[in-house]
Amino acid sequence: MSSRESEEILLVDALREDNVAAFDALYRLYFPSVYANILRLVREPVAAQDIVQEVFIRFWEKRHTLKAGTAPGNWLFVVSYNRSVNHLRAALRQRLQMEGFAEQSDIYAAEEWNHTSLQLEVLEKAIEQLPPQRKKVFLLCKMQGKTYAEAATELQISHNTVKEHITKASRFIHDYIRLQPEWQTLAVAAPLTLAYFS
């Protein structure tokens, strides 16, 4: 376990006891990467700022339910992803209503959500096919927003090794998903950008 992860676990334990300073410290640690991941999805800086604030408000509200002895990264990234998808669904519904499809907007929004969910499943399957160390590097850098240097330190490998893992993982994921028969239909119907994962 890295020193940063140990520090985060201590901060979570303090946060569970209503320690505001611990919340502030976790906010400073995670804001840049959580915001960056949200922005990759919604592609609107103002909306991303609003969503990241909602995520951290929720983080404070749910502090007593956080699991003791764990870092908060997974919780933050799952919640931020869900909030981002909800924003995209609401934006789609609003656009359809403005275009005169009010009565069909809920149906289209549901279809869009189903396609996005299916795309995410394909991407998750691709990530699961990665070798263990490569998967760990990929998730640290692309899902948790860590820099190559931070990942190298945490995994005790070189910066160049991290870079090589990311390059090979990204290439594999792109190749894997494009070989899936459902991908072309999904990509046209609900384009979830691969930039989020590559």
C-alpha positions as CSV (number, residue, x, y, z in Angstrom):
1,M,0.0,0.0,0.0
2,S,1.3,3.4,-1.0
3,S,1.8,6.3,1.5
4,R,-0.9,8.3,-0.4
5,E,-3.4,5.4,-0.1
6,S,-2.6,5.1,3.6
7,E,-3.2,8.8,4.0
8,E,-6.5,8.6,2.2
9,I,-7.7,5.8,4.4
10,L,-6.9,7.8,7.5
11,L,-8.8,10.8,6.0
12,V,-11.8,8.6,5.2
13,D,-11.9,7.3,8.8
14,A,-11.7,10.9,10.0
15,L,-14.4,12.0,7.6
16,R,-16.7,9.2,8.9
17,E,-16.3,11.0,12.3
18,D,-17.5,14.3,10.7
19,N,-14.0,15.8,10.4
20,V,-14.4,18.8,8.0
21,A,-10.6,19.2,7.6
22,A,-10.5,15.6,6.3
23,F,-13.2,16.3,3.8
24,D,-11.3,19.4,2.6
25,A,-8.1,17.4,2.2
26,L,-9.9,14.7,0.2
27,Y,-11.5,17.3,-1.9
28,R,-8.2,18.8,-2.8
29,L,-6.7,15.4,-3.6
30,Y,-9.5,14.2,-5.8
31,F,-11.1,17.3,-7.4
32,P,-8.7,17.5,-10.4
33,S,-9.1,13.9,-11.5
34,V,-12.8,13.6,-10.8
35,Y,-13.4,16.9,-12.7
36,A,-11.3,15.7,-15.6
37,N,-13.2,12.4,-15.9
38,I,-16.5,14.2,-15.8
39,L,-15.4,16.6,-18.4
40,R,-14.4,13.8,-20.7
41,L,-18.0,12.6,-20.6
42,V,-20.1,15.7,-20.7
43,R,-17.6,17.9,-22.7
44,E,-19.0,21.1,-21.1
45,P,-16.8,22.8,-18.6
46,V,-19.7,24.6,-16.8
47,A,-21.8,21.5,-16.5
48,A,-18.7,19.5,-15.4
49,Q,-18.1,22.1,-12.6
50,D,-21.7,21.8,-11.5
51,I,-21.6,18.0,-11.5
52,V,-18.3,17.8,-9.6
53,Q,-19.8,20.0,-6.9
54,E,-22.8,17.7,-6.7
55,V,-20.5,14.7,-6.3
56,F,-18.6,16.2,-3.4
57,I,-21.8,17.4,-1.7
58,R,-23.1,13.8,-2.0
59,F,-19.7,12.6,-0.7
60,W,-20.2,14.7,2.5
61,E,-23.8,13.6,2.9
62,K,-22.9,10.0,2.6
63,R,-19.7,10.2,4.8
64,H,-21.2,7.8,7.4
65,T,-21.8,5.1,4.9
66,L,-18.3,5.1,3.5
67,K,-16.5,1.8,4.1
68,A,-13.8,2.2,6.8
69,G,-10.3,1.3,5.9
70,T,-10.7,2.0,2.2
71,A,-9.6,4.9,-0.1
72,P,-12.5,6.9,-1.6
73,G,-11.5,6.7,-5.2
74,N,-13.9,4.1,-6.4
75,W,-16.8,5.7,-4.7
76,L,-16.1,9.1,-6.2
77,F,-15.6,7.8,-9.7
78,V,-18.7,5.6,-9.7
79,V,-20.9,8.5,-8.4
80,S,-19.3,11.0,-10.8
81,Y,-19.9,8.7,-13.8
82,N,-23.5,8.1,-12.8
83,R,-24.1,11.9,-12.4
84,S,-22.5,12.6,-15.7
85,V,-24.7,10.0,-17.5
86,N,-27.8,11.5,-15.8
87,H,-26.7,14.9,-17.1
88,L,-26.4,13.5,-20.6
89,R,-29.8,11.9,-20.4
90,A,-31.4,15.1,-19.2
91,A,-29.7,17.1,-22.0
92,L,-31.0,14.6,-24.6
93,R,-34.5,14.8,-23.3
94,Q,-34.4,18.6,-23.3
95,R,-33.1,18.7,-26.9
96,L,-35.8,16.3,-28.1
97,Q,-38.5,18.4,-26.4
98,M,-37.2,21.6,-28.1
99,E,-37.2,19.8,-31.4
100,G,-40.8,19.0,-31.1
101,F,-40.5,15.4,-29.9
102,A,-41.8,16.0,-26.4
103,E,-44.1,12.9,-26.4
104,Q,-41.2,10.7,-27.6
105,S,-38.4,12.2,-25.5
106,D,-38.7,9.8,-22.7
107,I,-38.6,6.8,-25.1
108,Y,-35.6,8.2,-26.9
109,A,-33.8,9.0,-23.7
110,A,-34.4,5.5,-22.5
111,E,-33.1,4.1,-25.8
112,E,-30.0,6.4,-25.6
113,W,-29.4,5.2,-22.0
114,N,-29.7,1.5,-23.1
115,H,-27.2,2.0,-25.9
116,T,-24.8,3.8,-23.6
117,S,-25.1,1.1,-21.1
118,L,-24.3,-1.6,-23.7
119,Q,-21.3,0.4,-24.9
120,L,-20.0,0.6,-21.4
121,E,-20.4,-3.2,-21.0
122,V,-18.4,-3.8,-24.1
123,L,-15.7,-1.4,-22.8
124,E,-15.7,-3.1,-19.4
125,K,-15.3,-6.5,-21.1
126,A,-12.3,-5.2,-23.1
127,I,-10.7,-3.9,-19.9
128,E,-11.2,-7.2,-18.2
129,Q,-9.2,-8.9,-20.9
130,L,-6.1,-7.0,-20.1
131,P,-3.2,-8.7,-18.2
132,P,-3.4,-8.0,-14.5
133,Q,-0.6,-5.5,-14.2
134,R,-1.6,-3.7,-17.4
135,K,-5.2,-3.5,-16.2
136,K,-4.1,-2.0,-12.9
137,V,-2.0,0.6,-14.6
138,F,-4.8,1.5,-17.0
139,L,-7.4,1.8,-14.2
140,L,-5.1,4.0,-12.1
141,C,-4.3,6.4,-14.9
142,K,-7.5,6.4,-16.9
143,M,-10.3,5.8,-14.3
144,Q,-8.7,7.3,-11.2
145,G,-6.9,10.1,-13.0
146,K,-3.4,9.4,-11.6
147,T,-0.4,10.7,-13.5
148,Y,2.1,8.3,-14.9
149,A,4.5,9.3,-12.2
150,E,2.0,8.6,-9.5
151,A,1.1,5.2,-11.0
152,A,4.8,4.3,-11.3
153,T,5.5,5.2,-7.7
154,E,2.4,3.3,-6.4
155,L,3.2,0.2,-8.4
156,Q,7.0,0.5,-8.0
157,I,7.7,0.4,-11.7
158,S,9.3,2.9,-14.1
159,H,7.6,5.8,-15.8
160,N,8.4,4.2,-19.2
161,T,6.8,0.9,-18.1
162,V,3.6,2.8,-17.2
163,K,3.6,4.6,-20.5
164,E,4.1,1.3,-22.4
165,H,1.3,-0.4,-20.5
166,I,-1.1,2.5,-21.3
167,T,-0.2,2.5,-25.0
168,K,-0.7,-1.3,-25.3
169,A,-3.8,-1.3,-23.2
170,S,-5.4,1.5,-25.3
171,R,-4.5,-0.2,-28.6
172,F,-5.9,-3.5,-27.3
173,I,-9.2,-1.9,-26.1
174,H,-9.7,-0.1,-29.4
175,D,-9.1,-3.3,-31.4
176,Y,-11.2,-5.4,-29.1
177,I,-14.3,-3.3,-29.1
178,R,-14.3,-2.8,-32.9
179,L,-14.3,-6.5,-33.4
180,Q,-17.6,-6.8,-31.4
181,P,-20.6,-7.2,-33.7
182,E,-22.8,-4.9,-31.7
183,W,-20.2,-2.1,-31.6
184,Q,-20.9,-0.4,-35.0
185,T,-24.6,-0.2,-34.3
186,L,-24.0,1.1,-30.8
187,A,-21.4,3.6,-31.9
188,V,-23.8,5.2,-34.4
189,A,-26.8,5.1,-32.1
190,A,-25.2,6.5,-29.0
191,P,-21.6,7.6,-29.4
192,L,-19.8,7.2,-26.1
193,T,-16.4,8.6,-26.9
194,L,-13.4,6.3,-26.6
195,A,-11.4,9.3,-25.5
196,Y,-12.7,8.6,-22.0
197,F,-10.8,5.3,-22.0
198,S,-7.9,5.9,-24.3
